[in-house]
Amino acid sequence: MSLTAFVTISYLIEYSSHDKQDKLEEIMIYVLQFFESTINNSSNFDTQKNYDFQCYLSNIVHSILEKYLKSFSQDNALKIFLVLENSFKQRSGVYDEAILAISSLALSNCLIKKDQKGRFEPLMDSFFNYLNFSLKKFNEMSLNKVAIIATGDISRALGPNFAKYSSEIIPILIEILAVK
């Protein structure tokens, strides 16, 4: 039942009209509060159910970030990132949906106002290890694919500022091409 509700919320966001921007902010606040509760009160949930909720909530965050036309403040972007990062720490690992949500955060925060490229860069320093780890997961095709997509999104978001990460990322991408 929960999956259906989360999927429906994502679809409602995805297909909402652009005059609903204020509602998207309200939904994001609610989603982040719910997300934080899955991290802070994890003893109240079955672990797998908790992780499932985090995946669903990451999908909703991704949908909102894809649809939201305004730029998030650096404080709000940091809050979104920290919630997702805390879920990585709780799980002792990364997962596809959160990587995509962070990728959308990079794009929404950096490309909406073209004169403010690079606003994701302070978060990239923290995110880089997760992205790097995900790119090296050759045996986890889905995670690896999402990490490759995220790398492209983040390189577009950072523009020339992505160069400082290239020396570590490019060899991994070449290795991915060589894996059969």
Secondary structure, 3 states (H helix, E strand, C coil): CHHHHHHHHHHHHHCCCHHHHHHHHHHHHHHHHHHHHHHHCHHHCCHHHHHHHHHHHHHHHHHHHHHCCCCCCHHHHHHHHHHHHHHHHHHCCCCHHHHHHHHHHHHHHHHCCHHHCCCCHHHHHHHHHHHHHHHCCCCCHHHHHHHHHHHHHHHHHHHHHHHHHHHHHHHHHHHHHHCC
